[in-house]
Amino acid sequence: MPAPDPHRLGSRIPSLPDVRPLDRARSMKVKLSAVVVVSVTLSALITWVGLRNGLGPTKTFPMAIILSLALTLPLSRGMTSPLRDMTAAVQAMASGDYTQRVRATSRDEVGQLASAFNSMTEEIAQADQIRRDVIANVSHELRTPVAALHAQLENLVDGVVDPSPATLNTALIQTERLSRLISYLLDLSRLEAGAASLHVAEIDLIEFLDDAVGALTMLDAGKNIDFVVDVEPEDLTITSDPERLRQIVTNLVQNSIRHSPYGGKVAVVAREEGEEIVLEFTDDGPGISKEDRERIFQRFTRGGTNNFTVNHPTSGGTGIGLAIVRWAVDLHGGTVCALDSVHGARIEVRLPRVFVPPVPDDDQIT
């Protein structure tokens, strides 16, 4: 961990170096006791030596006080230095600078506080970056369909184009895109709140997956993608929340569509393993590198070593699609992860076959 910049973390007194010989002590009380013992011992020793050499109290006492202070002040400064650094860092944070860190070398309460402060600062910096990403991404995503709608309506008003079914359908597509974006932002707010209502029902998986995937086939953007749904056995059922389950399937299939090449294949396979239902999503895209397999499910994650971008395909890049997948899976007490694959991406979702939702609190977001 880099040491704080002395020029930015308050003024330093050159005559009082920041020495920390007591950092190994695990308690502030031990440090203070050691300082007191050393100070008293040194004062007594100087007084005794002075008296043995014929020096009176008027000379030995001031000498003892001066030497004791010369020893204890640097030690005290080293003990309290993290507190001063934290004060200066907080002042820097108030002006928007989250790069400051406190030198945490001791093992006592002050050192623990400094470590906790550094962790808090990093979390605040990440939250601030996420806030900036939200504003930038959402602004960009709203601007695109709004600009398209504005241009089309302007052309209709000016008589440049006729209100034909094709023109109106193009405008409808843009409004649907806006509706999807707003819907996902609402889901993100539920994700942030950590609450959502669940209404479970028994679902016929083959019928559900055929309907969910079939509704997405028109989004292949002319790639002629081959969509495959395989459920084994065919009468396999799951007790789950249909809306959240559709979120899981829709987001994962749409990401597969986005990254699939022309003429590729997107497959959704469902099978039973004990008391779990396993859903596996595969495609023929560039795949997901090992270092990205965990971070792709984080909010607003973008980019990677293989150009894999965690964005919701129909929203054009908000980076919340797979975060919502993990959220919906977690609500069901399941797991989601990216697995090894010879080619393309392979994402596995495990859900309990029979899910019993917990009783919601009164303050949950519905």
ZALUM-429819 format. One record per residue (C-alpha): x, y, z. Coordinates in steps of 0.02 Angstrom, whole numbers, plus 32768, in hexadecimal, padded with zeros to 4 digits. Layout:
<rotors>
<px = X py = Y pz = Z> $
...
</rotors>
This chain:
<rotors>
<px = 8000 py = 8000 pz = 8000> $
<px = 804D py = 80A7 pz = 7FCC> $
<px = 8077 py = 8123 pz = 8054> $
<px = 8013 py = 81C4 pz = 8054> $
<px = 805E py = 825C pz = 8002> $
<px = 80A2 py = 82C9 pz = 8091> $
<px = 8080 py = 8367 pz = 802C> $
<px = 7FC9 py = 8337 pz = 8016> $
<px = 7FA9 py = 82EC pz = 80C1> $
<px = 7FCD py = 8381 pz = 812C> $
<px = 806C py = 83D7 pz = 815D> $
<px = 80FB py = 8376 pz = 81A8> $
<px = 816B py = 83B7 pz = 8232> $
<px = 821F py = 8390 pz = 81FE> $
<px = 825D py = 838C pz = 82B1> $
<px = 81E2 py = 8302 pz = 82DF> $
<px = 81FC py = 826D pz = 826D> $
<px = 816F py = 81EF pz = 8255> $
<px = 81C1 py = 815C pz = 82AF> $
<px = 815A py = 80C3 pz = 82DC> $
<px = 81C1 py = 8049 pz = 8344> $
<px = 8124 py = 8015 pz = 83A5> $
<px = 80C3 py = 7FD8 pz = 830D> $
<px = 80D8 py = 7F23 pz = 8343> $
<px = 806E py = 7F42 pz = 83DF> $
<px = 7FBA py = 7F07 pz = 83C8> $
<px = 7F6A py = 7F80 pz = 8441> $
<px = 7F69 py = 803C pz = 8454> $
<px = 7F6A py = 8026 pz = 8510> $
<px = 800C py = 7FC5 pz = 8505> $
<px = 805A py = 8050 pz = 849D> $
<px = 8024 py = 80D8 pz = 8515> $
<px = 8061 py = 8073 pz = 85A9> $
<px = 8108 py = 8059 pz = 8554> $
<px = 811A py = 8114 pz = 8532> $
<px = 80F0 py = 813D pz = 85E7> $
<px = 8169 py = 80BB pz = 862C> $
<px = 81F6 py = 80F4 pz = 85BA> $
<px = 81D7 py = 81AB pz = 85E2> $
<px = 81D2 py = 818F pz = 869F> $
<px = 826A py = 811C pz = 869A> $
<px = 82CE py = 8197 pz = 8633> $
<px = 829E py = 8228 pz = 86A5> $
<px = 82CD py = 81C6 pz = 8741> $
<px = 8372 py = 818F pz = 86F3> $
<px = 83A2 py = 8240 pz = 86C0> $
<px = 8372 py = 8283 pz = 876C> $
<px = 83D7 py = 81FD pz = 87C5> $
<px = 8470 py = 8218 pz = 8755> $
<px = 8464 py = 82D5 pz = 876C> $
<px = 8457 py = 82C8 pz = 8828> $
<px = 84E9 py = 824D pz = 882F> $
<px = 8552 py = 82CC pz = 87D0> $
<px = 8528 py = 835C pz = 8841> $
<px = 84A5 py = 83AE pz = 87D2> $
<px = 8414 py = 83F9 pz = 882E> $
<px = 835B py = 83E0 pz = 8809> $
<px = 8353 py = 8484 pz = 87AB> $
<px = 83C4 py = 8438 pz = 8725> $
<px = 8395 py = 8380 pz = 8727> $
<px = 82D7 py = 8397 pz = 8721> $
<px = 82D5 py = 8407 pz = 8686> $
<px = 8354 py = 8394 pz = 8633> $
<px = 82E9 py = 82FB pz = 865C> $
<px = 824D py = 834F pz = 8617> $
<px = 82A2 py = 8387 pz = 8576> $
<px = 82F1 py = 82DC pz = 8552> $
<px = 824F py = 8281 pz = 857C> $
<px = 81EE py = 82F1 pz = 8505> $
<px = 8273 py = 82D9 pz = 847E> $
<px = 8256 py = 821D pz = 848B> $
<px = 819B py = 8214 pz = 84A5> $
<px = 8162 py = 8298 pz = 8427> $
<px = 81A2 py = 8239 pz = 838C> $
<px = 8159 py = 8198 pz = 83D2> $
<px = 80B2 py = 81ED pz = 83F2> $
<px = 80B5 py = 823A pz = 8346> $
<px = 80D0 py = 818F pz = 82F7> $
<px = 8041 py = 8147 pz = 835C> $
<px = 7FC6 py = 81CE pz = 8328> $
<px = 8006 py = 81EC pz = 8277> $
<px = 7F7D py = 817F pz = 8228> $
<px = 7EF9 py = 81EB pz = 827C> $
<px = 7F42 py = 8289 pz = 8231> $
<px = 7F51 py = 8235 pz = 8188> $
<px = 7E9A py = 8200 pz = 8193> $
<px = 7E67 py = 82B2 pz = 81BB> $
<px = 7EC4 py = 82F4 pz = 8123> $
<px = 7E80 py = 8266 pz = 80B6> $
<px = 7DCE py = 828D pz = 80EB> $
<px = 7DE8 py = 8343 pz = 80BC> $
<px = 7E28 py = 830A pz = 8012> $
<px = 7D92 py = 8296 pz = 7FFD> $
<px = 7D1E py = 8328 pz = 8023> $
<px = 7D63 py = 837D pz = 7F87> $
<px = 7D4D py = 82E0 pz = 7F1D> $
<px = 7DFB py = 8294 pz = 7F2A> $
<px = 7DEB py = 81DB pz = 7F55> $
<px = 7E9F py = 81AB pz = 7F2F> $
<px = 7EE3 py = 81CE pz = 7FDD> $
<px = 7F14 py = 813A pz = 804A> $
<px = 7F51 py = 8130 pz = 80FD> $
<px = 7FF2 py = 80D8 pz = 812B> $
<px = 7FB6 py = 8048 pz = 8197> $
<px = 804C py = 7FEF pz = 81E3> $
<px = 801B py = 7FD9 pz = 829A> $
<px = 7FB7 py = 7F49 pz = 82E1> $
<px = 7F58 py = 7FA9 pz = 8366> $
<px = 7EAD py = 7FFB pz = 8360> $
<px = 7EEF py = 8090 pz = 82FE> $
<px = 7F3E py = 801D pz = 827D> $
<px = 7E9B py = 7FBC pz = 826D> $
<px = 7E3D py = 805E pz = 8259> $
<px = 7EB7 py = 8095 pz = 81D1> $
<px = 7EA0 py = 7FF0 pz = 8173> $
<px = 7DE3 py = 8000 pz = 8181> $
<px = 7DEF py = 80B4 pz = 8145> $
<px = 7E53 py = 807F pz = 80AB> $
<px = 7DD3 py = 7FF7 pz = 8083> $
<px = 7D45 py = 8075 pz = 8098> $
<px = 7D9E py = 80F1 pz = 8027> $
<px = 7DB2 py = 806E pz = 7F9F> $
<px = 7CFA py = 8040 pz = 7FAA> $
<px = 7CC6 py = 80F6 pz = 7FA1> $
<px = 7D38 py = 810F pz = 7F0A> $
<px = 7CEA py = 8077 pz = 7EB4> $
<px = 7C3A py = 80B4 pz = 7EDD> $
<px = 7C64 py = 8160 pz = 7E98> $
<px = 7CA7 py = 8110 pz = 7DF9> $
<px = 7C09 py = 80A7 pz = 7DE9> $
<px = 7BA1 py = 8144 pz = 7DFD> $
<px = 7C03 py = 8197 pz = 7D72> $
<px = 7BEE py = 80FD pz = 7D05> $
<px = 7B33 py = 80FA pz = 7D25> $
<px = 7B21 py = 81AF pz = 7CEF> $
<px = 7B8F py = 8199 pz = 7C55> $
<px = 7B44 py = 80F2 pz = 7C1D> $
<px = 7A8E py = 811D pz = 7C3C> $
<px = 7AA2 py = 81C8 pz = 7BEA> $
<px = 7AEC py = 8176 pz = 7B51> $
<px = 7A66 py = 80EF pz = 7B4A> $
<px = 79D8 py = 816C pz = 7B5D> $
<px = 7A22 py = 81E1 pz = 7ADC> $
<px = 7A26 py = 815F pz = 7A50> $
<px = 796E py = 812D pz = 7A49> $
<px = 7933 py = 81DD pz = 7A75> $
<px = 7999 py = 8226 pz = 79E6> $
<px = 7955 py = 81A3 pz = 796F> $
<px = 78A2 py = 81C4 pz = 79A6> $
<px = 78BD py = 827F pz = 7996> $
<px = 78FE py = 826E pz = 78E5> $
<px = 7870 py = 81FC pz = 78AF> $
<px = 77E9 py = 8269 pz = 78FC> $
<px = 7838 py = 8304 pz = 78B0> $
<px = 7836 py = 82B1 pz = 7804> $
<px = 7780 py = 8282 pz = 781C> $
<px = 774F py = 8332 pz = 7851> $
<px = 77AF py = 8380 pz = 77C0> $
<px = 7763 py = 8307 pz = 7744> $
<px = 780B py = 82C0 pz = 7712> $
<px = 77CC py = 820F pz = 772D> $
<px = 771D py = 81C8 pz = 7731> $
<px = 76D8 py = 8176 pz = 77CE> $
<px = 76E5 py = 80CA pz = 7782> $
<px = 76E2 py = 8029 pz = 77E9> $
<px = 779E py = 8015 pz = 77D2> $
<px = 77C1 py = 80C5 pz = 7813> $
<px = 774E py = 80B0 pz = 78A7> $
<px = 7799 py = 8006 pz = 78CC> $
<px = 7847 py = 8055 pz = 78D3> $
<px = 7807 py = 80D5 pz = 7950> $
<px = 77B5 py = 8049 pz = 79B3> $
<px = 785C py = 7FEB pz = 79BC> $
<px = 78AF py = 8085 pz = 7A06> $
<px = 7827 py = 809B pz = 7A89> $
<px = 7834 py = 7FE3 pz = 7AB6> $
<px = 78EE py = 7FFC pz = 7ACC> $
<px = 78CD py = 808C pz = 7B42> $
<px = 784F py = 8022 pz = 7BA2> $
<px = 78CD py = 7F95 pz = 7BB3> $
<px = 7953 py = 800C pz = 7BF2> $
<px = 78DD py = 8057 pz = 7C73> $
<px = 78A8 py = 7FA8 pz = 7CA9> $
<px = 795C py = 7F74 pz = 7CC4> $
<px = 7983 py = 8012 pz = 7D24> $
<px = 78F0 py = 7FEA pz = 7D97> $
<px = 7936 py = 7F3B pz = 7DAC> $
<px = 79DE py = 7F88 pz = 7DD5> $
<px = 798D py = 7FF1 pz = 7E5E> $
<px = 7943 py = 7F53 pz = 7EA7> $
<px = 79EE py = 7F03 pz = 7E9B> $
<px = 7A3C py = 7F94 pz = 7EF9> $
<px = 79B3 py = 7F89 pz = 7F7E> $
<px = 79CD py = 7ECD pz = 7F8B> $
<px = 7913 py = 7EA9 pz = 7F88> $
<px = 788F py = 7E6F pz = 7F0D> $
<px = 77EB py = 7E14 pz = 7F14> $
<px = 77E5 py = 7D5F pz = 7EDA> $
<px = 7748 py = 7D05 pz = 7E9E> $
<px = 7773 py = 7C50 pz = 7E7F> $
<px = 7715 py = 7BD6 pz = 7E12> $
<px = 7735 py = 7B2D pz = 7DC5> $
<px = 777D py = 7B47 pz = 7D17> $
<px = 7787 py = 7ACD pz = 7C86> $
<px = 783A py = 7AEC pz = 7C50> $
<px = 7831 py = 7AB7 pz = 7B9B> $
<px = 7799 py = 7B24 pz = 7B7B> $
<px = 77E2 py = 7BB5 pz = 7BDD> $
<px = 788C py = 7BAF pz = 7B87> $
<px = 7840 py = 7B9B pz = 7AD9> $
<px = 77D7 py = 7C36 pz = 7AF9> $
<px = 7863 py = 7C9D pz = 7B48> $
<px = 78E5 py = 7C72 pz = 7AC4> $
<px = 7868 py = 7C7D pz = 7A35> $
<px = 783F py = 7D31 pz = 7A65> $
<px = 78F8 py = 7D5C pz = 7A51> $
<px = 7919 py = 7D0F pz = 79A7> $
<px = 78EA py = 7DB1 pz = 794F> $
<px = 797C py = 7E08 pz = 79A8> $
<px = 7A04 py = 7DAB pz = 794A> $
<px = 7A1E py = 7E44 pz = 78DA> $
<px = 7A24 py = 7DDB pz = 783C> $
<px = 7AAA py = 7D65 pz = 787E> $
<px = 7A42 py = 7CCB pz = 7852> $
<px = 7A67 py = 7C81 pz = 78FC> $
<px = 7A2F py = 7BCF pz = 791E> $
<px = 79CF py = 7BCB pz = 79C3> $
<px = 79C8 py = 7B24 pz = 7A1E> $
<px = 7962 py = 7AFA pz = 7AB9> $
<px = 7980 py = 7A4F pz = 7B07> $
<px = 7926 py = 7A16 pz = 7BA6> $
<px = 7947 py = 796B pz = 7BF0> $
<px = 78CE py = 7920 pz = 7C1E> $
<px = 784C py = 797A pz = 7BB8> $
<px = 77D0 py = 7981 pz = 7C48> $
<px = 784F py = 79D7 pz = 7CBA> $
<px = 7801 py = 7A5C pz = 7D2B> $
<px = 7842 py = 7ADE pz = 7DA5> $
<px = 77ED py = 7B3F pz = 7E30> $
<px = 782B py = 7BF0 pz = 7E19> $
<px = 77FA py = 7CA5 pz = 7DFB> $
<px = 77CE py = 7CAC pz = 7D41> $
<px = 77FD py = 7D64 pz = 7D2E> $
<px = 78A9 py = 7D52 pz = 7D7E> $
<px = 78CA py = 7CB0 pz = 7D20> $
<px = 78A0 py = 7D08 pz = 7C7E> $
<px = 791B py = 7D92 pz = 7CAD> $
<px = 79A3 py = 7D10 pz = 7CC1> $
<px = 797F py = 7CBC pz = 7C1B> $
<px = 7964 py = 7D5E pz = 7BBC> $
<px = 7A04 py = 7DB1 pz = 7BF5> $
<px = 7A72 py = 7D1A pz = 7BD7> $
<px = 7A29 py = 7CF3 pz = 7B2C> $
<px = 7A34 py = 7DA9 pz = 7AF6> $
<px = 7AEC py = 7DB0 pz = 7B29> $
<px = 7B08 py = 7D10 pz = 7AC6> $
<px = 7AB3 py = 7D5F pz = 7A2F> $
<px = 7B1E py = 7DFB pz = 7A3F> $
<px = 7BC1 py = 7D9B pz = 7A3B> $
<px = 7B92 py = 7D11 pz = 79C1> $
<px = 7BD9 py = 7D17 pz = 7910> $
<px = 7B73 py = 7D0B pz = 7870> $
<px = 7B27 py = 7C5E pz = 7863> $
<px = 7B57 py = 7C31 pz = 7915> $
<px = 7AF4 py = 7BCB pz = 7992> $
<px = 7AA7 py = 7BFD pz = 7A38> $
<px = 7A74 py = 7B6A pz = 7AA4> $
<px = 7A10 py = 7B61 pz = 7B45> $
<px = 7A18 py = 7AB8 pz = 7B9B> $
<px = 79B5 py = 7A8B pz = 7C37> $
<px = 79CF py = 79EE pz = 7C9F> $
<px = 79B0 py = 79AC pz = 7D4D> $
<px = 7A3A py = 7987 pz = 7DC9> $
<px = 79F9 py = 794C pz = 7E71> $
<px = 7991 py = 79D6 pz = 7EBD> $
<px = 79D3 py = 7A58 pz = 7E43> $
<px = 79A6 py = 7A90 pz = 7D94> $
<px = 7A3D py = 7AB9 pz = 7D28> $
<px = 7A2A py = 7B35 pz = 7C9A> $
<px = 7ABE py = 7B41 pz = 7C24> $
<px = 7AD2 py = 7BCC pz = 7BA3> $
<px = 7B53 py = 7BBA pz = 7B19> $
<px = 7B7F py = 7C1A pz = 7A7B> $
<px = 7C04 py = 7C1F pz = 79F2> $
<px = 7C49 py = 7CCA pz = 7A20> $
<px = 7CF8 py = 7CFB pz = 7A59> $
<px = 7CDD py = 7CB0 pz = 7B06> $
<px = 7D08 py = 7CF4 pz = 7BB2> $
<px = 7DBA py = 7CF8 pz = 7BF3> $
<px = 7DDE py = 7CAD pz = 7C9E> $
<px = 7E08 py = 7D54 pz = 7CEC> $
<px = 7D5E py = 7D99 pz = 7CB4> $
<px = 7CF2 py = 7D08 pz = 7CEE> $
<px = 7CCC py = 7D50 pz = 7D98> $
<px = 7CCE py = 7E09 pz = 7D72> $
<px = 7C50 py = 7DFC pz = 7CE1> $
<px = 7BC4 py = 7DED pz = 7D61> $
<px = 7BF3 py = 7E91 pz = 7DB5> $
<px = 7B8F py = 7F2D pz = 7D8E> $
<px = 7BCD py = 7F9C pz = 7CFF> $
<px = 7C5D py = 7F29 pz = 7CD3> $
<px = 7C9B py = 7F4F pz = 7C26> $
<px = 7D23 py = 7F08 pz = 7BBA> $
<px = 7D9F py = 7E7B pz = 7BD0> $
<px = 7E36 py = 7E29 pz = 7B87> $
<px = 7DCE py = 7DD7 pz = 7B00> $
<px = 7D60 py = 7E6E pz = 7ADE> $
<px = 7CD2 py = 7E1D pz = 7B3E> $
<px = 7C60 py = 7EAA pz = 7B74> $
<px = 7BE1 py = 7E8D pz = 7BFC> $
<px = 7B54 py = 7EF3 pz = 7BB6> $
<px = 7A9E py = 7ED6 pz = 7B9D> $
<px = 7A90 py = 7EC0 pz = 7ADF> $
<px = 79EC py = 7F1A pz = 7AC8> $
<px = 7A20 py = 7FAC pz = 7B34> $
<px = 7AC1 py = 7FC7 pz = 7AD6> $
<px = 7B3B py = 7FC0 pz = 7B67> $
<px = 7AFA py = 7FE7 pz = 7C15> $
<px = 7B5E py = 7F58 pz = 7C5F> $
<px = 7AD4 py = 7F1F pz = 7CD5> $
<px = 7A8F py = 7E85 pz = 7C7B> $
<px = 7AF9 py = 7E00 pz = 7CCC> $
<px = 7AF5 py = 7E59 pz = 7D74> $
<px = 7A38 py = 7E47 pz = 7D6F> $
<px = 7A4E py = 7D8F pz = 7D42> $
<px = 7AB5 py = 7D71 pz = 7DDF> $
<px = 7A38 py = 7DD5 pz = 7E46> $
<px = 79A4 py = 7D6F pz = 7E06> $
<px = 7A04 py = 7CCC pz = 7E21> $
<px = 7A35 py = 7CFF pz = 7ED1> $
<px = 797F py = 7D25 pz = 7EF9> $
<px = 795A py = 7C6E pz = 7ED4> $
<px = 79EC py = 7C2F pz = 7F3C> $
<px = 7A48 py = 7BF3 pz = 7EA0> $
<px = 7AF1 py = 7C0F pz = 7E50> $
<px = 7B2F py = 7C4F pz = 7DA7> $
<px = 7BDD py = 7C41 pz = 7D60> $
<px = 7C3E py = 7C3D pz = 7CBD> $
<px = 7C8D py = 7B94 pz = 7C96> $
<px = 7D1B py = 7B57 pz = 7C29> $
<px = 7CED py = 7B40 pz = 7B73> $
<px = 7D48 py = 7B03 pz = 7AD8> $
<px = 7D00 py = 7B95 pz = 7A77> $
<px = 7C84 py = 7C1D pz = 7A9E> $
<px = 7C39 py = 7C4A pz = 7B46> $
<px = 7BEB py = 7BCC pz = 7BBD> $
<px = 7B87 py = 7C0C pz = 7C52> $
<px = 7B35 py = 7B98 pz = 7CCF> $
<px = 7AA4 py = 7BC4 pz = 7D41> $
<px = 7A72 py = 7B51 pz = 7DD0> $
<px = 79C9 py = 7B6A pz = 7E22> $
<px = 796C py = 7B04 pz = 7EA5> $
<px = 78E6 py = 7A99 pz = 7E52> $
<px = 7867 py = 7ACF pz = 7ED5> $
<px = 7884 py = 7B7E pz = 7F18> $
<px = 7826 py = 7BBC pz = 7FB1> $
<px = 7837 py = 7C7A pz = 7FBD> $
<px = 7856 py = 7CC9 pz = 8068> $
<px = 77D0 py = 7D35 pz = 80B6> $
<px = 77F2 py = 7DE7 pz = 807A> $
<px = 780F py = 7E75 pz = 80F4> $
<px = 7796 py = 7F06 pz = 80FA> $
<px = 7818 py = 7F7E pz = 80B4> $
<px = 7849 py = 7F14 pz = 801D> $
<px = 783F py = 7F63 pz = 7F72> $
<px = 77B8 py = 7F13 pz = 7F08> $
</rotors>
